[in-house]
Amino acid sequence: MYYFVDHKKKKIHQRQFAGDRCGFVETPVEKREFTDRVDYIEQLEEEDSYEFCPYCQTAQTISS
């Protein structure tokens, strides 16, 4: 599984489900990171107070 880390908002996104509702659009590119390292994600969560994004745990649907 690949993760998308928003260092500005301290949010961890599941890359395959990340979308507009996640709110990372205003995060500068230099504050974004992609990784597949679970140990790194766990470290961010436990030691640096990063949280998993509630919006990208499953596929997002598009409303019309």
C-alpha beads as a LAMMPS data file, in Angstrom:
LAMMPS data file: protein, C-alpha beads

64 atoms
63 bonds

1 atom types
1 bond types

-500.0 500.0 xlo xhi
-500.0 500.0 ylo yhi
-500.0 500.0 zlo zhi

Masses

1 110.0

Atoms # bond

1 1 1 0.000 0.000 0.000
2 1 1 1.285 3.429 -0.831
3 1 1 0.823 6.437 1.380
4 1 1 0.665 10.125 0.612
5 1 1 1.866 12.244 3.533
6 1 1 0.740 15.841 3.942
7 1 1 3.394 17.370 6.196
8 1 1 1.604 20.723 6.383
9 1 1 -1.551 19.264 7.956
10 1 1 0.077 16.170 9.485
11 1 1 -2.269 13.832 7.631
12 1 1 -1.559 10.404 6.194
13 1 1 -3.582 9.519 3.116
14 1 1 -4.037 6.248 1.320
15 1 1 -2.757 7.216 -2.088
16 1 1 -5.223 5.156 -4.092
17 1 1 -8.233 6.779 -2.404
18 1 1 -6.981 10.347 -1.831
19 1 1 -9.255 12.936 -3.396
20 1 1 -10.734 16.408 -3.152
21 1 1 -12.449 15.786 0.200
22 1 1 -9.058 15.146 1.825
23 1 1 -8.190 18.858 1.654
24 1 1 -4.557 18.619 0.588
25 1 1 -4.979 20.859 -2.479
26 1 1 -3.610 23.916 -0.674
27 1 1 -0.559 22.028 0.636
28 1 1 2.606 23.075 -1.252
29 1 1 4.305 20.347 -3.284
30 1 1 7.430 20.532 -1.117
31 1 1 5.289 19.562 1.904
32 1 1 3.965 16.392 0.189
33 1 1 5.611 12.989 0.253
34 1 1 4.832 9.534 -1.139
35 1 1 6.055 6.395 0.628
36 1 1 5.337 2.696 0.977
37 1 1 7.296 2.313 4.242
38 1 1 4.899 1.174 6.962
39 1 1 7.513 1.672 9.687
40 1 1 7.904 5.327 8.665
41 1 1 4.125 5.843 8.688
42 1 1 3.890 4.279 12.149
43 1 1 6.673 6.570 13.371
44 1 1 4.877 9.651 12.054
45 1 1 1.674 8.541 13.738
46 1 1 3.176 7.580 17.095
47 1 1 5.988 10.098 17.540
48 1 1 4.909 13.122 15.507
49 1 1 1.115 13.101 16.045
50 1 1 0.202 12.523 12.392
51 1 1 -3.317 11.223 11.794
52 1 1 -4.874 9.098 9.100
53 1 1 -7.245 11.054 6.881
54 1 1 -10.843 9.945 7.528
55 1 1 -11.857 10.640 3.911
56 1 1 -9.522 8.332 2.012
57 1 1 -9.932 5.061 3.861
58 1 1 -12.290 3.923 1.090
59 1 1 -13.033 5.035 -2.464
60 1 1 -14.725 8.422 -2.762
61 1 1 -17.791 8.842 -4.889
62 1 1 -18.469 11.841 -7.077
63 1 1 -21.668 13.727 -6.319
64 1 1 -23.548 15.462 -9.063

Bonds

1 1 1 2
2 1 2 3
3 1 3 4
4 1 4 5
5 1 5 6
6 1 6 7
7 1 7 8
8 1 8 9
9 1 9 10
10 1 10 11
11 1 11 12
12 1 12 13
13 1 13 14
14 1 14 15
15 1 15 16
16 1 16 17
17 1 17 18
18 1 18 19
19 1 19 20
20 1 20 21
21 1 21 22
22 1 22 23
23 1 23 24
24 1 24 25
25 1 25 26
26 1 26 27
27 1 27 28
28 1 28 29
29 1 29 30
30 1 30 31
31 1 31 32
32 1 32 33
33 1 33 34
34 1 34 35
35 1 35 36
36 1 36 37
37 1 37 38
38 1 38 39
39 1 39 40
40 1 40 41
41 1 41 42
42 1 42 43
43 1 43 44
44 1 44 45
45 1 45 46
46 1 46 47
47 1 47 48
48 1 48 49
49 1 49 50
50 1 50 51
51 1 51 52
52 1 52 53
53 1 53 54
54 1 54 55
55 1 55 56
56 1 56 57
57 1 57 58
58 1 58 59
59 1 59 60
60 1 60 61
61 1 61 62
62 1 62 63
63 1 63 64
